[in-house]
Amino acid sequence: MRINDVKYGLYTYQNQINRNKEKTNLNKSTGGDVVSISSKGQEISQAMKSDQLGSQNKIEQLKQQIANGTYHVDSQKIAGKMIDFWK
């Protein structure tokens, strides 16, 4: 087997490294990327936060019921959900 140009692969690799360095330097000189969230996105974020607070309140209530011994498990609902799942 004869190999004519052993530097060909090295030059390609070196060019790729140089291109990556140029891109990095370009990003540094422009100050980097900027992200902005639209007003609709901010509304969605606020709605999600309020939903999380509601969920946390519900979880706290359930924890208190379990600790007090007043939590009741409805076996009919559980059986119905299991049957729906397996259908």
N, C-alpha and C positions, 0 to 999 in steps of 0.2 A: 504494500500500500504506500502511496506517495502523497505527502502533504506538502503543498506548494507554499501557501501563505499562512504561517502560524500566527501572525499578528492580527489577522482579520477579526477573530473572535474577541481579542483583547481590546481592539479599537472600538468595537461595537459596545462592549461593556463599559469602557471608559466614557464613551459618548453619553450613554444612559446615565451614568453617575453625574456627569457635567450638567445634563438637562435637569436632573433632580435638584442639583445645587442651585441652578438658575431659578427654578420655580420657588425654592425656599427663600432665596434672596429677594425675589419679586414680592412674595407675600409679606416679608418683613418690612420692605420699603413702603408698601401701601398701607401698613397699619393692621393688616390681618382682615379677617372676615367680620362682617357685621350682620347681626340677626335682629329682625324686628318682627313683632307679633301684631297682627291686625286687631282691630277692636273686637271683631267677632271671636277671634281666638282667645282674647282676654275674657270675654263673656263666658265662653265655654269653660275656661280654666276656673273662673269664679264659681260656676255652677257645679263643677266637679268637686271643688273644695267644700261647698255646702252639702253636697251629697255625702261626702266622706264624714262630715261632722254628724249628719243624721245617722249614718251607719255606726259611728262610734258611740253615739248616745244609745242606740238600740242594743249594741253589744254590752254596754255598761248595765243596762236594765236587765238583760238576760243573766249577766254575771251575778247581779244582786239577787235575782229570783232563785238562781241555783244555790247561792250561798245561804239564802233564807229557807230553802226547801220548799218554795212555793211554785217552782217551775213544773208545769204539767206537760207531758209528752202525749200528743194525740196519735195513738197507734193507728187509727183509721186513716188519717192523712198520710202517715208514713207508708202504710200498706198500699194505698192508692198510688202514691208516687212510684213505689217500687214496681207495681204492676204496669204503670204507664211506661216506665223505663224499659222493661223487658219485652214490651209488645213490639 
